[in-house]
Amino acid sequence: MSKYVGMSVTKVFYDEVSGKPRPFQGRVESYEIKRKVFLVKYSDGDTEELALKEVALILNSQIFNSDQSSDKS
């Protein structure tokens, strides 16, 4: 699990008022073995605990989106 620690992530959150999507940059700060959760800290200072499945989904979507962008070039 430590291979994910230090990786940059971008997660989309939806604005509570407007409902518009807002991407936030973050970094996987640590992994807690006992609870099996990653701590992600975002650029605005917020933190979130995520399971491996959630971190993998975020990273896979970033790779997919990156591949889609390079295909358009």
Summary of the structure (lengths in Angstrom):
residues: 73
radius of gyration: 13.5
end to end distance: 33.9
largest distance: 44.4
contacts: 170
relative contact order: 0.19
helix: 32%
strand: 40%
